[in-house]
Amino acid sequence: MSTISVSKFISIDTTLFSPKSSTINPCFYPKFPPNSKPRKSLTLVFSSSSGAELSSAAEDEWLKKLPEKKKPLYSHSLPCLEAWLRNLGFFQSKEDRAIWFVEKPEWHAQLSLDVTDLYIRYLKSGPGNLEKDVERRFSYALSREDIENAILGGP
C-alpha cells in the first residue's frame, strides 16, 4: 500500500487512485483480485525549527492565560497547568500524560495530576540522601503559589 504521511497527522493512501487518473483503484473492491505487485510506501518527513517555535509560542500563550497565582489550582485549565509545569522545569511522561518529572540538582521528583489531588513524590534514587521516597499530597483548592512553593522547596 502506498502511503504518504505528513507530520504524523495527515496520511494519504495513494492506492485508492489509479496512477494515470483520479479514478478509484478497482483492487479495493471485493470482486477484483488484489494487485500482486509489491506495494511501495513513501513517507515524507518535514522538520524545521518552526515546529518548536510554534510550540513555544503556544506555550507562551497558555502562560499568559494563567489565572492569578493566589487563585486555587482548580480554577486553572489543563493546558495552563501543563504550561506552568513546563515553565517550572517539569517534563511529561510519554506513557502516562498525568505524570510529570523534574530533575533539580538537589532532588528528583515525580508529580501526578490525580482526579482529586496533586501528588509529588521525591525520589530516593535522585541526588541527595533520602532514605526512602517522600510523597506529599496537595488539594487543588490550594493556590498555585502555595503549591509551587511547597513543591520547589523540595523534600
C-alpha positions as CSV (number, residue, x, y, z in Angstrom):
1,M,0.0,0.0,0.0
2,S,1.4,3.4,-0.9
3,T,1.1,5.9,1.8
4,I,2.2,9.5,2.2
5,S,2.5,10.6,5.8
6,V,2.9,14.3,6.6
7,S,3.7,15.4,10.1
8,K,2.3,12.2,11.6
9,F,-1.2,13.7,11.3
10,I,-2.1,13.5,7.6
11,S,-2.0,10.2,5.8
12,I,-3.0,9.9,2.2
13,D,-3.5,6.4,0.7
14,T,-2.3,6.7,-2.8
15,T,-3.5,3.2,-3.8
16,L,-7.1,4.4,-3.8
17,F,-6.4,6.2,-7.1
18,S,-5.0,4.7,-10.3
19,P,-1.7,6.2,-11.3
20,K,-2.9,7.7,-14.6
21,S,-6.1,9.3,-13.5
22,S,-8.0,10.2,-10.4
23,T,-10.4,7.2,-10.6
24,I,-10.7,4.8,-7.7
25,N,-8.4,1.8,-8.0
26,P,-10.5,-1.4,-8.5
27,C,-8.3,-3.5,-6.3
28,F,-10.3,-2.2,-3.3
29,Y,-13.5,-3.7,-4.4
30,P,-14.0,-7.4,-3.4
31,K,-14.9,-8.6,-6.9
32,F,-11.4,-7.8,-8.2
33,P,-8.4,-9.8,-7.1
34,P,-5.8,-8.0,-5.1
35,N,-2.9,-6.5,-7.0
36,S,0.0,-8.9,-7.0
37,K,2.7,-6.2,-7.4
38,P,4.6,-5.2,-4.3
39,R,3.3,-2.0,-2.9
40,K,5.6,0.9,-2.3
41,S,5.5,3.2,0.7
42,L,6.5,6.8,0.7
43,T,6.8,8.8,3.9
44,L,7.5,12.5,3.8
45,V,9.1,13.9,6.9
46,F,9.3,17.7,7.4
47,S,11.5,19.1,10.1
48,S,12.2,22.7,10.8
49,S,12.6,24.9,13.8
50,S,9.2,26.4,13.1
51,G,7.5,23.5,14.9
52,A,9.5,24.3,18.0
53,E,8.7,28.0,17.6
54,L,5.0,27.2,17.3
55,S,5.2,25.0,20.3
56,S,7.0,27.7,22.3
57,A,4.6,30.4,21.1
58,A,1.6,28.2,22.1
59,E,3.2,27.6,25.5
60,D,3.7,31.3,26.0
61,E,0.0,31.9,25.2
62,W,-1.1,29.5,27.8
63,L,1.3,31.0,30.4
64,K,-0.3,34.4,29.6
65,K,-3.7,32.9,30.3
66,L,-2.7,31.6,33.8
67,P,-5.1,32.9,36.5
68,E,-3.6,34.9,39.3
69,K,-1.1,32.9,41.4
70,K,-3.3,33.3,44.5
71,K,-6.2,31.5,42.7
72,P,-6.9,27.8,43.6
73,L,-5.4,25.3,41.2
74,Y,-8.9,24.0,40.3
75,S,-9.6,27.3,38.6
76,H,-6.8,26.6,36.0
77,S,-7.3,24.9,32.7
78,L,-5.3,21.8,31.9
79,P,-3.3,23.5,29.2
80,C,-2.4,26.3,31.6
81,L,-1.4,23.8,34.3
82,E,0.8,21.9,31.7
83,A,2.4,25.2,30.6
84,W,3.0,26.1,34.2
85,L,4.7,22.8,35.0
86,R,6.9,23.0,31.9
87,N,7.9,26.5,33.0
88,L,8.9,25.1,36.4
89,G,11.2,22.6,34.6
90,F,8.9,19.5,34.6
91,F,8.6,17.2,31.6
92,Q,5.7,15.0,30.8
93,S,5.8,11.2,30.8
94,K,5.2,9.6,27.4
95,E,3.5,6.6,28.9
96,D,1.0,8.5,31.2
97,R,0.2,12.1,30.4
98,A,-0.9,12.7,34.0
99,I,2.7,12.0,35.3
100,W,5.4,14.7,35.2
101,F,9.1,14.5,36.2
102,V,11.6,17.1,37.3
103,E,15.3,16.8,38.0
104,K,16.7,19.5,40.2
105,P,20.4,19.5,41.3
106,E,19.4,18.6,44.9
107,W,16.5,16.2,44.2
108,H,14.4,14.4,41.6
109,A,10.6,14.1,41.7
110,Q,7.6,12.7,40.1
111,L,4.4,14.7,40.0
112,S,1.0,13.1,39.5
113,L,-2.2,15.0,38.5
114,D,-4.8,12.8,40.1
115,V,-8.6,13.4,39.8
116,T,-8.9,14.9,43.3
117,D,-5.3,15.9,44.3
118,L,-1.9,16.6,43.1
119,Y,0.8,14.3,44.3
120,I,4.6,14.9,44.4
121,R,7.0,12.0,45.1
122,Y,10.6,13.0,45.8
123,L,12.7,10.0,44.7
124,K,15.4,8.5,46.8
125,S,17.1,7.4,43.5
126,G,17.9,11.0,42.8
127,P,20.6,13.2,44.2
128,G,20.5,13.9,47.9
129,N,20.4,11.4,50.7
130,L,16.7,10.4,51.1
131,E,16.3,7.1,52.9
132,K,13.0,6.4,51.0
133,D,10.7,8.1,48.6
134,V,8.8,11.0,50.2
135,E,5.3,11.7,48.9
136,R,3.2,14.7,49.5
137,R,-0.4,15.4,48.5
138,F,-1.9,18.8,47.7
139,S,-5.6,19.7,47.2
140,Y,-6.5,21.5,44.0
141,A,-8.2,24.0,46.4
142,L,-4.7,25.4,47.3
143,S,-3.3,28.3,45.4
144,R,-0.9,27.8,42.6
145,E,1.6,30.0,44.5
146,D,1.4,27.8,47.7
147,I,1.7,24.5,45.7
148,E,4.6,25.9,43.7
149,N,6.5,27.0,46.8
150,A,5.8,23.6,48.5
151,I,6.9,21.6,45.5
152,L,10.0,23.6,44.7
153,G,11.0,23.6,48.4
154,G,12.0,20.0,48.0
155,P,11.6,17.1,50.3
